Structures are given as structure tokens and as C-alpha cells.
């Protein structure tokens, strides 16, 4: 984020399993390290104000509160809100208000840990789609042997066409290519590496991407994602969601069994003490909460989805992701690339 230009972000205070108890402390944490950031807290006044009241002698807290502004909501959408419900009951909700701050230009991005389906429906309704993009796609980073691999779509679209897969590839390429690095390596998830593998849609997308001026490396399989053989793995939302949830489940199982093994006897406990610092640093890379913050690409504004069960630290990472996306003006870059490739 620029250090000399004010940036305003909208936060759905009630999104996620823990609501204001997590979102407001996370917002204060990020304000403390970004002096040019301001945050619009979109939510119910009666739930927000008690958490903003000074606690004891906290002189460092007062300057942070000056960079917080409240946007009063009339109600909150449930965490399992479906698209139709979000569209019918969205007006005045904390989620819709957060998106409206972006739509009207008051904020450059919004963050919510609410329902993915509701975010998708309201994002399209309130912000609209970028020209040349048929559907938005949810993207997140998955730890890999070389750092991380970004995967999209992660569940916004269960069934996609070849054209939409190509659009996802372009959006992923833009979002994952930063200044000072080469273009992101893009790959299509498939059941094999051969050109003949996969269904007709995947093969058609492969043929199109192979002829485009994009850093496309071809097909990859599921295990290649974790091996870091691509920067961006493109797939339908059904497959992407399975990969994400399976990876998170595998990580939790591994951590649990590792903990049991290191407590299994005095010798194991002694060994654990010797490798604790090195082990903690390595395991932290694979903790799902360390990769929180999934941008919903393809909309006319920056929208970032936080995991519903995100804690204070993880929610802060989602806020930082939104700030970074807005700072790079990712929607404008995507629009420019779509025009460049398809006119």
C-alpha cells in the first residue's frame, strides 16, 4: 500500500463465525501497522460501539479510532444465506453495505467472512461484472513445495465452459503477476498431462490457452499443485473446492498425528525440544489460517472473502489482501488484459 496516500476499506463486521469479536480487533491490528489506512465498519451500531470503547489507559488506541467510521446496518445475512435470500433481503445488510461503499467510490475494497453464495450474488448485483468476464471466480493460495500455488475457481462456479476457464486463467495471471517478477505460470487442472485427457471443455480451453500470449504451461494433476509446478491452477469450482478442503483436512490430520508422535515418550519429547523452533517455522507455512483471504475476481471492484472460521490474525491477512489488490488496481488490470487478448 502506498505510504503517502489515504486508502479506505469497507469491512463487513458481522461476517464469519465470530463476527465483531474478531473483525473489529483485526481491523485495529491492521490500522496500527498502516497509518494511511481508514476502515469503514459496516454493521449494527449496538454490536460495534462497545468494542470500540477505550479500555483503561490506552492512549495508542485513540488515534486508531479516528481512522474508523461506522456505516449502520439494519440487519445481518446469515452465514448460510443463499443467493436468492441475499438478493431479496440484502438491502441494508452489513454485507451489501460494505459492497456499496466500493460501488459508490467511498472505499477501494471490501472484506467479508460471510456466505460465499451471498457474496457472489451481491457482488454481481452491486458491483457488476467486468467487460468480457462471464462469471466471477474465487481464488486462494495453497501451500506448495516452492511457496504457494493459487487456485481458481474455489466454489463460485460448479460448472464452467471452456471460455470461462480461459477467462479464469487470464484473471489468475493478472492477480498473481507482480512487479519485479516474471509472468505467472498458468496451468489447467486435469486427470492427466496428455492433450487427449479430460472432458471436451478442458481440452478446448487448453487449445485456446496454448495459442495465447500467456505463460501457459499445459495440464497439471492434483499432486502437481502441492509440488508447485504452476503459479496458478485453473479449474471448475467443484474441483477447486475439493482440493482446498481436502488440503486443509490433510494438514489438520498431519498436525494432529505429529503432535501425538512428539508426545509419545520421553525420547520423543526430548527430540521435540531440539527441533521445536525449526519445526514451528516449517509447519506455519502449511497452516490454512496463514493463507486467508480469497479475492473474488471478475467484479468491477475489489472483494475479498475471508474464511468463516478465521481468527483475529487470519482476518487481518484478508484485510491486507484486499489492500494489496486495491493498491495494484487488479480489476482494471484484468479489464485491460481481457481487451488485449480478445479485443
C-alpha positions in Angstrom: 0.0 0.0 0.0 1.2 3.5 -0.7 2.7 5.2 2.3 1.5 8.7 1.4 -2.0 8.2 0.0 -5.0 7.5 2.1 -6.8 4.2 1.4 -10.3 3.4 2.7 -11.5 -0.2 3.0 -15.0 -1.4 3.9 -15.4 -4.3 6.3 -18.5 -6.5 6.9 -18.3 -6.6 10.7 -20.7 -9.5 11.1 -19.3 -11.9 8.6 -17.9 -15.2 9.8 -18.4 -17.4 12.8 -17.2 -14.9 15.4 -18.4 -11.6 14.0 -17.4 -8.3 15.7 -15.4 -10.1 18.4 -12.8 -10.9 15.7 -13.4 -8.4 12.9 -13.0 -5.3 15.0 -9.8 -6.3 16.8 -8.4 -7.4 13.4 -9.2 -4.1 11.9 -7.5 -2.3 14.8 -4.4 -4.5 14.3 -4.1 -3.6 10.7 -4.7 0.1 11.3 -1.8 0.1 13.8 0.6 -1.0 11.0 -0.8 1.0 8.2 -1.0 4.7 9.1 -2.7 5.7 5.8 -5.5 3.2 6.0 -9.0 4.0 7.1 -11.7 1.4 7.7 -15.5 1.6 7.3 -17.1 -0.8 9.8 -20.4 -1.9 8.2 -22.7 -3.4 10.8 -25.1 -3.0 13.7 -24.3 0.0 15.9 -25.1 -1.8 19.1 -22.7 -4.5 18.4 -19.8 -2.3 17.2 -19.7 0.6 19.7 -19.0 -1.5 22.9 -15.9 -3.0 21.2 -14.6 0.5 20.2 -14.8 2.0 23.7 -11.4 2.7 25.2 -10.3 0.1 27.7 -8.4 1.6 30.6 -5.3 3.6 29.8 -4.9 3.0 26.1 -3.5 6.3 24.5 -2.3 4.3 21.5 -5.9 3.2 20.7 -7.4 6.7 20.3 -5.5 7.7 17.1 -6.7 4.4 15.5 -10.3 5.1 16.4 -10.0 8.4 14.5 -9.5 6.3 11.3 -12.6 4.2 11.9 -16.0 5.2 10.6 -19.3 3.4 11.1 -21.8 2.5 8.4 -25.0 1.5 10.2 -26.8 -1.7 9.0 -30.3 -2.7 9.7 -29.7 -6.5 9.8 -27.2 -9.2 9.1 -27.4 -12.0 6.5 -26.9 -15.5 7.9 -23.7 -17.4 7.2 -25.7 -19.9 5.1 -27.6 -17.3 3.1 -28.4 -18.4 -0.4 -28.2 -16.2 -3.5 -32.0 -15.6 -3.7 -32.2 -14.7 0.0 -29.2 -12.3 -0.3 -30.8 -10.5 -3.2 -34.2 -10.3 -1.6 -33.0 -9.4 1.9 -29.7 -7.8 1.1 -30.7 -4.2 1.2 -29.4 -2.6 4.4 -27.4 -5.7 5.4 -23.8 -5.3 6.6 -22.6 -7.3 3.6 -24.4 -5.3 1.0 -23.4 -2.0 2.7 -19.8 -3.0 2.5 -20.1 -3.6 -1.2 -22.0 -0.4 -1.8 -19.1 1.6 -0.2 -16.9 0.2 -3.1 -19.6 0.8 -5.7 -20.1 4.5 -4.8 -16.3 5.1 -4.5 -16.2 5.7 -0.8 -13.9 2.6 -0.4 -11.5 0.9 -2.7 -12.2 -2.7 -1.5 -14.4 -4.7 0.9 -13.8 -7.7 3.0 -16.3 -10.2 4.4 -16.2 -13.7 6.0 -19.9 -14.2 5.2 -21.6 -16.6 2.9 -19.8 -17.2 -0.4 -23.0 -17.6 -2.3 -24.3 -14.3 -0.9 -21.1 -12.5 -1.7 -21.2 -13.8 -5.3 -24.8 -12.8 -5.8 -24.5 -9.3 -4.2 -21.1 -8.7 -5.9 -22.6 -9.2 -9.3 -25.7 -7.2 -8.4 -24.0 -4.2 -6.7 -20.6 -4.0 -8.4 -21.3 -5.7 -11.7 -19.0 -7.8 -13.9 -16.0 -6.5 -15.8 -16.5 -6.4 -19.6 -15.6 -9.7 -21.2 -15.9 -11.7 -18.0 -18.9 -14.0 -17.8 -18.6 -15.2 -14.2 -16.5 -14.2 -11.2 -14.1 -16.7 -9.7 -12.8 -17.2 -6.2 -9.1 -17.6 -5.9 -6.9 -18.6 -2.9 -3.3 -19.7 -2.2 -2.4 -23.2 -1.3 1.0 -24.0 0.2 3.3 -25.9 -2.1 6.9 -27.1 -2.2 8.0 -23.9 -3.9 5.9 -21.4 -1.9 2.3 -21.5 -2.9 0.0 -22.2 -5.8 -3.1 -20.0 -6.4 -6.2 -22.0 -7.4 -9.3 -20.7 -9.0 -12.2 -21.3 -9.0 -12.8 -22.5 -5.5 -16.5 -22.9 -5.5 -18.2 -19.8 -7.0 -19.0 -21.8 -10.2 -19.5 -25.6 -10.1 -20.0 -26.0 -13.8 -18.0 -23.9 -16.3 -17.4 -23.6 -20.0 -14.2 -23.7 -21.9 -14.5 -19.9 -22.4 -14.9 -19.3 -18.7 -11.8 -21.4 -17.9 -9.8 -19.2 -20.2 -11.2 -16.1 -18.5 -10.2 -17.6 -15.1 -6.7 -18.2 -16.5 -6.4 -14.6 -17.6 -7.7 -13.3 -14.2 -5.4 -15.5 -12.3 -2.4 -14.5 -14.4 -3.1 -10.8 -13.7 -3.7 -11.3 -10.0 -0.6 -13.4 -9.4 1.9 -11.4 -11.5 3.5 -8.7 -9.6 6.1 -6.0 -10.4 9.6 -7.3 -10.4 8.7 -10.9 -11.2 8.1 -12.7 -14.5 4.6 -13.6 -15.6 2.8 -16.2 -13.5 2.9 -19.8 -14.8 -0.6 -20.9 -15.6 -1.9 -24.5 -15.8 -5.2 -26.3 -16.3 -6.1 -28.9 -13.7 -6.8 -32.3 -15.4 -6.8 -36.0 -14.9 -3.5 -36.3 -16.8 -0.8 -34.4 -18.7 -1.6 -35.7 -22.2 -3.5 -33.5 -24.6 -6.1 -36.2 -25.1 -7.1 -36.4 -21.4 -10.0 -34.6 -19.8 -13.5 -33.6 -20.9 -14.3 -31.6 -24.0 -14.4 -28.2 -22.1 -11.0 -28.7 -20.5 -9.4 -29.8 -23.9 -11.0 -26.8 -25.7 -9.7 -24.3 -23.0 -6.2 -26.0 -23.3 -6.2 -25.4 -27.1 -7.2 -21.8 -26.7 -4.7 -21.0 -24.0 -1.9 -22.7 -26.0 -2.4 -20.1 -28.7 -2.5 -17.1 -26.5 0.4 -14.8 -25.4 0.1 -16.0 -21.8 2.6 -18.0 -19.8 0.6 -21.2 -20.1 2.4 -24.5 -19.2 -0.4 -27.0 -20.1 -2.1 -29.6 -17.9 -1.3 -30.5 -14.4 -2.7 -33.1 -12.0 -3.8 -32.6 -8.4 -0.4 -33.6 -6.9 1.4 -31.0 -9.1 -0.4 -28.2 -7.3 1.3 -29.1 -4.0 4.6 -29.7 -5.9 4.5 -26.1 -7.0 4.7 -26.9 -10.7 2.5 -23.8 -11.5 1.8 -20.4 -10.0 -1.9 -20.6 -10.9 -4.0 -23.7 -11.3 -7.3 -23.2 -13.1 -10.3 -25.5 -12.7 -14.1 -25.5 -12.1 -15.4 -24.6 -8.7 -16.3 -28.2 -7.8 -12.8 -29.5 -8.3 -11.2 -26.4 -6.7 -13.3 -26.6 -3.6 -12.5 -30.3 -3.2 -8.8 -29.6 -3.4 -8.9 -26.7 -0.9 -11.0 -28.6 1.7 -9.0 -31.8 1.2 -5.7 -30.0 1.6 -7.0 -28.3 4.8 -8.2 -31.6 6.2 -4.9 -33.3 5.4 -3.0 -30.5 7.1 -5.0 -30.8 10.3 -4.7 -34.6 10.3 -0.9 -34.3 9.9 -0.5 -31.7 12.6 -2.6 -33.9 15.0 -0.6 -37.0 14.3 2.7 -35.2 14.5 1.7 -33.7 17.9 0.8 -37.2 19.2 4.1 -38.6 17.9 6.1 -35.9 19.6 4.4 -36.6 22.9 4.6 -40.4 22.7 7.5 -40.8 25.1 10.4 -39.1 26.9 12.8 -39.6 24.0 10.3 -38.1 21.5 9.7 -35.2 23.9 13.4 -34.6 24.2 13.7 -34.6 20.4 10.8 -32.2 20.1 12.6 -29.7 22.2 15.7 -29.8 20.0 13.7 -29.2 16.8 10.9 -27.0 18.1 12.0 -23.7 16.6 12.8 -25.1 13.1 9.7 -27.2 13.1 7.4 -24.4 14.1 8.6 -22.2 11.2 8.1 -25.0 8.7 4.7 -26.0 9.9 3.5 -22.4 10.0 3.7 -22.4 6.2 1.1 -25.1 5.9 -1.3 -23.7 8.5 -4.5 -22.8 6.5 -5.1 -19.6 8.5 -1.8 -18.2 7.2 -3.2 -18.1 3.7 -6.5 -16.5 4.5 -8.1 -14.0 2.0 -9.6 -15.1 -1.3 -10.3 -12.4 -3.9 -13.5 -12.7 -5.9 -12.0 -11.8 -9.3 -14.0 -10.6 -12.3 -16.1 -7.9 -10.5 -15.7 -4.1 -11.1 -14.3 -3.7 -7.6 -12.1 -5.5 -5.1 -13.9 -8.0 -2.9 -12.1 -10.4 -0.7 -13.6 -13.4 1.0 -12.3 -14.5 4.4 -12.7 -18.0 5.8 -15.7 -18.1 8.0 -13.8 -19.6 10.9 -10.9 -17.1 10.6 -9.4 -15.9 13.9 -8.1 -12.4 14.5 -4.7 -12.9 12.8 -6.3 -14.7 9.8 -8.9 -12.0 9.3 -6.1 -9.4 9.4 -4.5 -11.2 6.5 -7.7 -11.0 4.5 -7.7 -7.2 5.1 -4.1 -7.0 3.9 -5.0 -9.0 0.8 -7.8 -6.5 -0.1 -5.5 -3.6 0.4 -2.9 -5.2 -1.9 -5.4 -5.9 -4.6 -6.7 -2.4 -4.5 -3.3 -0.9 -4.5 -2.4 -2.8 -7.7 -5.8 -2.0 -9.2 -6.4 -5.6 -10.1 -9.9 -5.1 -11.7 -8.5 -2.5 -14.1 -5.6 -4.8 -15.0 -7.9 -7.7 -15.7 -10.1 -5.5 -17.9 -7.1 -4.3 -19.8 -5.8 -7.9 -20.3 -9.2 -9.2 -21.5 -9.3 -6.4 -24.1 -5.7 -7.2 -25.1 -6.4 -10.9 -25.7 -9.9 -10.7 -27.1 -10.4 -7.2 -28.3 
